[in-house]
């Protein structure tokens, strides 16, 4: 699936912050996790991810360090900062409001998103209900 430019822009930063909230990661692994989380529906490229990582690092929402992969290659690892956790919490609150509003406009979560297990609480807390 190809998300529109505006929706991709709106979701990319909170998605990276949420992924890094689970633990430190590197570029390729973040791209793979996005693919996994979307069931293969969303495909990110290096050209989307790396400028975003630089922006998030410049805003002090994430930090990076150089490390070595098992293969011995140097790899840049990213982790969320305390400021990033605060920002992620705010993103969750905003997305919960957006999802709830859209679900009302679309006729309910079951109708809007096709899944009875998807709820506003899962967006706000990051945990499936």
N, C-alpha and C positions, 0 to 999 in steps of 0.2 A: 504494500500500500504506500502511496506517496502522500504524505501529509502536506497540506498547503504551507506556503512560506511563513505565514503569520502564526499558524498553529505550531509549526516546527520551532520557530523562534521562541514562542511562549513556553514550550514544554522542555526544551533542551537543557537549560540551566537547572531547573528543579530535578530533572531526571538524573543528571550527572551528580548533583549533590546527594540525592537519595542513594545512588549506587555507591558513592564514596562513604556514606554514613554506615554502610555495611562493612567497610574496611578499605584499606589502601588498594589501589589498582593502577594499571598502566593503560595507555591508549587503546591498543588492540583489544584488551580484555573488556574495557568499557564498551567499545563498539559491539563486541560479542554479547555482552550482558544486555544491551539495548535490544539486540536481535532476539535474544532468549526471552526477555520480559514481554516483548510484543508478539511472541509466537511466530517470529520471522516476518512480521508485517512491516516493521520499520527497519530500514537499512541506512545506517549512518556511514559517512565517508570520513577519511582523514581531514579533508577540507572543511568539514563541518566541525569536527571534534576539536582539533588542535587550536584554532582561533578561540573557541569557547573556553578551553582549558586556560589559555593565556589570559583571557578576560577575567575569568573567575579567580585566577591567581593574583592578577593585578588588583582586584577588589578585596584581596585577602580572605576570600571565602574558601580557598583551597591552598595547600602548600605542596611543593614538589621536592623530590630528591633524586639523585642519580643512584642507581643500584645495578646489580648484575643479575641477569636471568640465569636459569640453570644451564643454559648453553654457553654462558660466559660473556654474552653480548651486554653492552651497557643499555640500560633501559631507564626511562624516567617514570618514577612512581608518584602518584598523587594521593593526597589525603585531605579530608575535610577539616577545616579549622573550627574553633569554637564559634567564631563569627559566622561561618558557613552553616553550623547547626542552627543558629538563631534564624538565619535567612531561610533555611529549609523549613523550619517550623512555620514561618510566615507564608511561604509558598503553599504549604499544606492547608493552612487556614483559607487562603485565597482560592485554591483549587476546590476545596470542599464547598465553598459558596458557589463557585462557577458550576460545578457538577450538579449541585442541588437545584440551582436555577434552571439549568438546561434540562434536567430531568422533568421538572414541572412543565416547562415549555413543550417538551417532547411527549408528555403524557405518562410520566413516571419512569423510574429507573429500569424496570423490567422491559418496558417498551423502548426506552431510549437506548439502552445499552445491551439488551438481549440476555442479561444474566441476572437471575434472582439472587446470586451470592455477592453481587457487586453492590456496595452501599456507600453512602456518604461517609460513614465512620471509617471505612477502609481508606478513603482518600485523605481524611483528616489525620489518621493515625499511621497510615502506611501499612495497616494490617487488614487482610481480607476478613470480612465478617462471615 
